[in-house]
Amino acid sequence: MQRPSYAVIGAGNRGSIYAGILRKNPDLGCVVAVADINPIRRQRLVDAHGLGPAQAFATWEELLAQPKLCDAIILATSDRMHMAPAERALRLGYDLLLEKPISPDPHECIRLANLAESLGRTVVVCHVLRYTPYYELLKRILDEGRIGQLVSVQWTENVAYWHQAHSFVRGNWRNSAESSPMLLQKCCHDMDMLQWLIGSRCLRVHSFGSLSHFRPECAPPGATDRCTDDCPAEPGCVYSAQKLYLGPNPLPLVSVVSADPSPAAVLDALRTGPYGRCVYRCDNDVVDHQTVNLEFAGGVTVAFTMAAFTVDCARSFKLMGTRGEIRGYDLKGELEIRTFDGHSEVVTATLRPDDRHLGGDFGLMQFMAERLSTGRGEDVGSVVASARSHLIVFAAEESRLTGRAVDLAEYESRLLGG
């Protein structure tokens, strides 16, 4: 298998992770160029991959102004900066590994899917959970008919209180106008996963949710604007930035807070940057809990819940069929299968070498290498399927805001001007 070559546009957290997998597993591909407006991030990737000055660019426009440099682009810019470089790259003949979501605009999602199809280019959206041994095992058990015909699903996205505070209150995805709605950013994985597992089109969506806790009126008495401002509530606050990033067990996401990991640099970043703000005094507006009811073709129904107020960052579920049920909690890597004839067993998935996202990041890069090198590979990476799962999210957000159920066929027709 000939290994593909990549250029990375956006050398932040996700772009660096995908590039890092290639560095550790050179048989899966290599990085030959990088574009990032941040010189520290750009240089870090240049150094890691042994690139020269001619292979580093400050903007995606500069990179894509060059003659075609490689096989594919890893596009990991912020949500609202996907479309222009994605469309340009496809027209120049690049294939694309595109960080989710495709776009916060449903029209753009449809447009990019149509463009990729018309040009015959591969676009794989980074729905990494599909490529984990755990969910591959779940899909195989379902397809084998171990619990008969699937009828109903209970599915929960446990966001975790610390992850909500980091990403969706203080962080890049706190404000829907600047990034995207909470359900799109965090749960497009889940809508994609449900669509894939069930294997049919979603017909109707109904949703409820709100921002209930991370609001000024919920702040403890005397709370200051920053955790570093001698806040009287800070010692007892579970959302304290000092506890999360400078405590005995700091979050692995501390690298997002400060490029320099030293305690002094992190503390300075907390005093001046977004991650040191009080969670009750930010400019966040995305929901902290939401439920979505879905009806799929064939009569399968889903009750989905997203909640910030959990200890673990994990997905839990129960899938109910005509002959039995499957229970799962992906953090444990186990699936419990119970059938109506009294049979019960627990099966465990083996993680891949890189255990980020249950091994999904590695699995995604492995799939991409096979797809680009041989043209083979199950068509789980279809951008059309990804765009369709995004539309479920957009319809759910419309339902949440209007209080009405949304018919997906009518919704898509309305988007297309039909």
C-alpha positions as CSV (number, residue, x, y, z in Angstrom):
1,M,0.0,0.0,0.0
2,Q,1.5,3.3,-1.1
3,R,1.5,5.7,1.8
4,P,-0.4,9.0,1.2
5,S,1.1,12.5,1.8
6,Y,-0.8,15.2,3.6
7,A,-0.7,19.0,4.2
8,V,-2.1,20.2,7.5
9,I,-4.2,23.3,7.5
10,G,-4.8,24.2,11.1
11,A,-2.1,22.9,13.5
12,G,-4.1,23.2,16.7
13,N,-5.2,20.3,18.9
14,R,-7.0,18.2,16.3
15,G,-4.7,18.9,13.4
16,S,-1.7,18.1,15.6
17,I,-3.2,14.8,16.8
18,Y,-3.8,13.5,13.3
19,A,-0.3,14.6,12.2
20,G,1.1,13.0,15.3
21,I,-0.4,9.6,14.4
22,L,1.3,9.8,11.0
23,R,4.6,10.7,12.7
24,K,4.3,7.6,15.0
25,N,3.0,5.4,12.2
26,P,4.8,6.4,9.0
27,D,3.3,3.5,7.1
28,L,-0.1,5.4,7.3
29,G,1.3,8.5,5.5
30,C,3.5,11.6,6.0
31,V,3.1,15.3,6.5
32,V,4.8,17.5,3.8
33,A,3.4,20.9,4.6
34,V,1.6,23.0,7.2
35,A,-0.4,26.2,7.3
36,D,-1.3,27.9,10.5
37,I,-1.6,31.6,11.4
38,N,-0.1,30.9,14.9
39,P,3.7,30.8,14.5
40,I,4.2,28.7,17.7
41,R,1.8,26.0,16.5
42,R,3.1,26.1,13.0
43,Q,6.8,25.7,14.1
44,R,5.9,22.9,16.5
45,L,4.5,20.9,13.6
46,V,7.4,21.9,11.4
47,D,9.9,20.6,13.9
48,A,8.0,17.4,14.7
49,H,7.9,16.4,11.0
50,G,11.3,17.7,9.9
51,L,9.9,20.3,7.4
52,G,11.8,23.1,5.9
53,P,10.8,26.8,5.6
54,A,9.4,26.3,2.1
55,Q,6.9,23.8,3.6
56,A,5.4,26.1,6.2
57,F,2.8,28.8,5.4
58,A,1.0,31.4,7.6
59,T,-2.3,31.0,5.8
60,W,-4.2,28.4,3.9
61,E,-4.4,30.7,1.0
62,E,-0.6,30.7,0.7
63,L,-0.5,26.9,0.9
64,L,-3.2,26.4,-1.7
65,A,-1.6,28.9,-4.0
66,Q,1.3,26.5,-4.6
67,P,1.4,23.7,-7.2
68,K,-0.3,20.6,-5.8
69,L,1.9,19.5,-2.9
70,C,0.5,16.1,-1.8
71,D,-2.4,13.7,-2.0
72,A,-4.7,15.1,0.7
73,I,-5.4,18.0,3.1
74,I,-6.0,17.5,6.8
75,L,-8.3,20.5,7.4
76,A,-8.7,21.3,11.1
77,T,-9.4,25.0,11.2
78,S,-12.2,26.4,13.4
79,D,-15.7,25.5,12.5
80,R,-16.6,28.6,10.5
81,M,-13.4,28.5,8.5
82,H,-13.9,25.1,6.8
83,M,-15.7,25.9,3.6
84,A,-13.4,28.2,1.7
85,P,-10.2,26.1,2.0
86,A,-12.3,22.9,1.6
87,E,-13.8,24.0,-1.7
88,R,-10.5,25.4,-3.0
89,A,-8.7,22.2,-2.1
90,L,-11.2,20.0,-3.8
91,R,-11.1,22.0,-7.0
92,L,-7.3,21.8,-7.0
93,G,-7.5,18.0,-6.9
94,Y,-6.8,17.3,-3.3
95,D,-8.7,14.7,-1.3
96,L,-9.8,15.9,2.2
97,L,-9.8,14.7,5.8
98,L,-12.2,17.3,7.3
99,E,-12.5,17.9,11.0
100,K,-16.2,17.8,12.1
101,P,-18.5,19.6,11.8
102,I,-18.5,20.2,8.1
103,S,-19.9,23.6,8.7
104,P,-22.3,25.4,11.1
105,D,-24.4,26.2,8.0
106,P,-26.7,23.4,6.6
107,H,-26.6,24.9,3.1
108,E,-22.8,24.7,3.1
109,C,-22.9,21.1,4.3
110,I,-25.0,20.1,1.3
111,R,-22.9,22.2,-1.0
112,L,-19.7,20.6,0.0
113,A,-21.1,17.1,-0.3
114,N,-22.4,17.9,-3.8
115,L,-19.1,19.4,-4.8
116,A,-17.1,16.4,-3.7
117,E,-19.4,14.0,-5.5
118,S,-19.3,16.0,-8.7
119,L,-15.5,16.1,-8.7
120,G,-15.1,12.5,-7.7
121,R,-13.0,13.4,-4.7
122,T,-12.8,11.7,-1.3
123,V,-13.9,13.7,1.7
124,V,-13.8,11.9,5.0
125,V,-15.4,13.8,7.9
126,C,-13.7,13.0,11.2
127,H,-16.5,11.1,12.9
128,V,-13.8,9.1,14.7
129,L,-16.2,6.9,16.7
130,R,-17.1,4.9,13.7
131,Y,-13.5,3.7,13.5
132,T,-13.1,2.5,17.0
133,P,-12.9,-1.3,17.7
134,Y,-15.7,-0.8,20.3
135,Y,-18.3,0.6,18.0
136,E,-17.2,-1.6,15.1
137,L,-17.9,-4.5,17.4
138,L,-21.3,-3.1,18.3
139,K,-22.2,-2.6,14.6
140,R,-21.1,-6.2,13.8
141,I,-23.3,-7.6,16.7
142,L,-26.3,-5.7,15.4
143,D,-25.8,-6.7,11.8
144,E,-25.5,-10.3,12.8
145,G,-29.0,-10.1,14.3
146,R,-27.9,-11.2,17.8
147,I,-30.8,-9.2,19.3
148,G,-33.2,-9.7,16.4
149,Q,-34.5,-6.6,14.6
150,L,-33.6,-3.3,16.3
151,V,-36.7,-1.5,17.6
152,S,-35.7,1.2,20.1
153,V,-32.5,3.0,21.3
154,Q,-31.7,4.9,24.5
155,W,-28.5,6.9,24.0
156,T,-26.7,9.3,26.3
157,E,-23.8,11.7,25.7
158,N,-22.2,12.2,29.1
159,V,-20.2,15.4,28.4
160,A,-18.6,15.6,31.9
161,Y,-18.7,18.8,34.0
162,W,-15.0,19.6,33.4
163,H,-15.3,19.2,29.6
164,Q,-18.4,21.4,29.5
165,A,-16.5,24.1,31.4
166,H,-13.4,23.8,29.3
167,S,-14.9,23.6,25.8
168,F,-18.4,24.9,25.9
169,V,-18.3,27.6,28.6
170,R,-14.8,29.0,28.5
171,G,-13.5,27.6,25.3
172,N,-13.8,27.8,21.5
173,W,-17.3,26.4,21.3
174,R,-19.0,28.4,24.0
175,N,-20.9,30.7,21.7
176,S,-23.1,29.4,18.8
177,A,-22.7,32.6,16.8
178,E,-18.9,32.2,16.9
179,S,-18.7,28.5,16.4
180,S,-21.8,26.3,16.2
181,P,-24.7,25.0,18.4
182,M,-23.7,22.6,21.2
183,L,-25.5,19.7,19.5
184,L,-23.6,20.1,16.3
185,Q,-20.2,20.5,17.8
186,K,-20.4,17.8,20.5
187,C,-23.1,15.4,19.3
188,C,-22.9,15.3,15.5
189,H,-20.7,12.2,16.4
190,D,-23.8,10.7,18.0
191,M,-26.2,11.5,15.2
192,D,-23.8,10.0,12.7
193,M,-23.3,7.0,14.9
194,L,-27.0,6.4,15.3
195,Q,-27.6,6.8,11.6
196,W,-24.8,4.3,10.9
197,L,-25.9,1.7,13.5
198,I,-29.6,1.8,12.5
199,G,-28.8,1.8,8.8
200,S,-31.8,3.9,7.6
201,R,-32.8,7.5,7.1
202,C,-34.1,9.6,9.9
203,L,-37.7,10.8,9.3
204,R,-38.6,13.1,12.2
205,V,-37.0,14.9,15.0
206,H,-38.3,16.6,18.2
207,S,-36.0,18.3,20.7
208,F,-35.9,20.2,24.0
209,G,-33.0,21.8,25.8
210,S,-31.6,25.0,27.4
211,L,-28.7,26.7,29.2
212,S,-29.7,26.2,32.8
213,H,-26.6,26.5,35.0
214,F,-23.7,28.4,33.6
215,R,-25.4,31.7,33.9
216,P,-24.6,34.9,36.0
217,E,-27.6,34.3,38.4
218,C,-26.1,30.9,39.3
219,A,-22.8,32.3,40.5
220,P,-21.9,31.7,44.2
221,P,-22.1,34.9,46.4
222,G,-19.1,37.1,45.9
223,A,-17.8,35.3,42.8
224,T,-15.3,37.3,40.9
225,D,-14.9,37.5,37.1
226,R,-11.8,35.3,37.2
227,C,-10.8,32.4,39.3
228,T,-7.4,34.1,39.9
229,D,-8.9,37.3,41.4
230,D,-8.9,36.0,45.0
231,C,-12.4,34.7,44.5
232,P,-13.9,33.7,47.8
233,A,-15.8,30.8,46.2
234,E,-12.8,29.4,44.3
235,P,-11.6,27.0,47.0
236,G,-14.9,25.1,47.0
237,C,-15.7,25.5,43.3
238,V,-15.4,22.3,41.2
239,Y,-15.1,24.5,38.1
240,S,-12.1,26.4,39.5
241,A,-9.6,27.0,36.6
242,Q,-6.7,26.7,39.1
243,K,-7.9,23.3,40.1
244,L,-8.6,22.1,36.6
245,Y,-5.3,23.3,35.0
246,L,-2.9,23.6,37.9
247,G,-4.1,21.1,40.4
248,P,-2.5,17.7,41.2
249,N,-4.3,16.1,38.3
250,P,-4.5,18.8,35.6
251,L,-6.7,18.3,32.5
252,P,-4.8,16.9,29.5
253,L,-6.3,19.9,27.7
254,V,-4.0,22.3,29.5
255,S,-2.0,22.6,26.3
256,V,-4.9,24.5,24.8
257,V,-4.7,27.0,27.6
258,S,-1.0,27.7,27.1
259,A,1.5,26.7,24.5
260,D,4.1,26.8,27.3
261,P,3.1,24.0,29.8
262,S,5.1,25.5,32.8
263,P,3.0,26.4,35.8
264,A,4.0,30.0,35.6
265,A,3.0,30.3,32.0
266,V,-0.3,28.5,32.6
267,L,-1.1,30.7,35.6
268,D,-0.4,33.8,33.4
269,A,-2.7,32.5,30.7
270,L,-5.5,32.0,33.3
271,R,-5.0,35.5,34.5
272,T,-5.4,37.0,31.0
273,G,-7.0,34.5,28.7
274,P,-10.5,32.9,28.3
275,Y,-9.8,29.8,30.4
276,G,-9.4,31.6,33.7
277,R,-12.8,33.2,33.6
278,C,-15.5,32.3,36.1
279,V,-17.8,29.8,34.4
280,Y,-20.8,31.9,35.5
281,R,-19.5,35.1,33.9
282,C,-18.6,34.1,30.4
283,D,-20.1,35.0,27.0
284,N,-21.4,31.4,26.5
285,D,-24.9,30.7,25.1
286,V,-24.8,27.0,24.1
287,V,-27.1,24.6,26.0
288,D,-25.8,22.5,28.9
289,H,-28.5,19.8,28.4
290,Q,-30.6,18.7,25.5
291,T,-32.9,15.8,24.6
292,V,-33.7,14.6,21.1
293,N,-36.4,12.1,20.0
294,L,-35.9,10.6,16.6
295,E,-37.9,8.4,14.3
296,F,-36.1,6.4,11.6
297,A,-37.4,4.6,8.5
298,G,-38.6,1.1,9.5
299,G,-40.0,2.4,12.8
300,V,-36.9,2.5,14.9
301,T,-37.1,5.2,17.6
302,V,-34.3,6.9,19.6
303,A,-34.3,8.8,22.8
304,F,-31.1,10.8,22.9
305,T,-29.8,12.9,25.9
306,M,-26.8,15.2,26.1
307,A,-25.9,16.4,29.5
308,A,-23.0,18.4,30.9
309,F,-23.6,17.3,34.5
310,T,-21.8,14.0,34.6
311,V,-18.6,12.8,36.2
312,D,-17.3,10.7,33.3
313,C,-16.9,11.8,29.7
314,A,-18.5,8.8,27.9
315,R,-21.4,7.5,26.0
316,S,-23.9,5.0,27.5
317,F,-26.7,3.3,25.7
318,K,-29.2,0.5,25.5
319,L,-30.3,-1.0,22.2
320,M,-33.5,-3.0,22.3
321,G,-34.4,-5.6,19.6
322,T,-37.1,-8.2,19.0
323,R,-34.9,-10.9,20.6
324,G,-32.8,-9.1,23.2
325,E,-30.9,-6.0,24.2
326,I,-27.4,-4.6,24.2
327,R,-26.1,-2.3,27.0
328,G,-22.9,-0.3,26.7
329,Y,-20.7,2.2,28.5
330,D,-17.9,2.9,26.1
331,L,-15.5,4.1,28.7
332,K,-15.3,0.5,30.0
333,G,-14.9,-1.0,26.5
334,E,-17.6,-3.6,27.3
335,L,-20.9,-4.6,25.7
336,E,-23.4,-6.6,27.6
337,I,-25.7,-8.8,25.4
338,R,-28.8,-10.3,27.0
339,T,-31.3,-12.3,24.9
340,F,-34.9,-13.3,25.7
341,D,-33.9,-17.0,25.8
342,G,-31.8,-16.4,28.9
343,H,-28.4,-16.0,27.3
344,S,-26.2,-13.4,28.7
345,E,-22.6,-12.4,27.9
346,V,-20.1,-9.5,28.1
347,V,-17.8,-8.9,25.2
348,T,-14.8,-6.6,25.3
349,A,-13.2,-4.6,22.4
350,T,-9.4,-4.4,22.2
351,L,-8.1,-0.9,21.8
352,R,-5.9,0.1,18.9
353,P,-2.4,1.5,19.5
354,D,-3.5,5.1,20.0
355,D,-6.3,5.1,22.6
356,R,-7.5,8.6,22.0
357,H,-11.3,8.5,21.3
358,L,-11.2,4.8,22.1
359,G,-8.7,4.3,19.3
360,G,-10.8,6.1,16.8
361,D,-8.2,8.7,15.8
362,F,-5.8,5.9,14.8
363,G,-8.6,3.9,13.1
364,L,-9.6,7.0,11.1
365,M,-6.0,7.6,9.8
366,Q,-5.7,3.9,9.0
367,F,-9.0,4.0,7.0
368,M,-7.9,7.2,5.2
369,A,-4.6,5.5,4.2
370,E,-6.4,2.5,2.8
371,R,-8.9,4.7,1.0
372,L,-6.4,7.0,-0.6
373,S,-3.9,4.2,-1.5
374,T,-6.2,1.6,-2.8
375,G,-9.6,3.2,-3.3
376,R,-11.0,0.4,-1.1
377,G,-12.6,0.5,2.3
378,E,-16.2,0.3,3.5
379,D,-17.9,3.6,2.5
380,V,-18.3,4.7,6.1
381,G,-16.6,7.9,5.3
382,S,-19.0,9.2,2.7
383,V,-19.4,13.0,3.0
384,V,-23.0,12.6,1.8
385,A,-23.8,10.4,4.8
386,S,-22.0,12.9,7.1
387,A,-24.0,15.8,5.7
388,R,-27.2,13.9,6.2
389,S,-26.3,13.3,9.9
390,H,-25.5,17.0,10.2
391,L,-29.0,17.8,8.9
392,I,-30.5,15.8,11.7
393,V,-28.6,18.1,14.2
394,F,-29.8,21.3,12.4
395,A,-33.4,20.0,12.4
396,A,-33.1,19.2,16.1
397,E,-31.9,22.7,16.8
398,E,-34.8,24.1,14.8
399,S,-37.2,21.9,16.9
400,R,-35.6,23.1,20.1
401,L,-36.1,26.7,19.2
402,T,-39.6,26.4,17.8
403,G,-41.0,23.6,20.0
404,R,-42.3,21.7,17.0
405,A,-41.3,18.4,15.5
406,V,-39.4,18.6,12.2
407,D,-40.0,16.4,9.2
408,L,-36.5,15.7,7.7
409,A,-37.7,15.4,4.1
410,E,-39.6,18.7,4.3
411,Y,-36.7,20.3,6.1
412,E,-34.2,19.2,3.4
413,S,-36.6,20.3,0.6
414,R,-36.9,23.7,2.3
415,L,-33.1,24.0,2.4
416,L,-32.8,23.2,-1.3
417,G,-35.5,25.7,-2.1
418,G,-38.0,23.0,-3.2
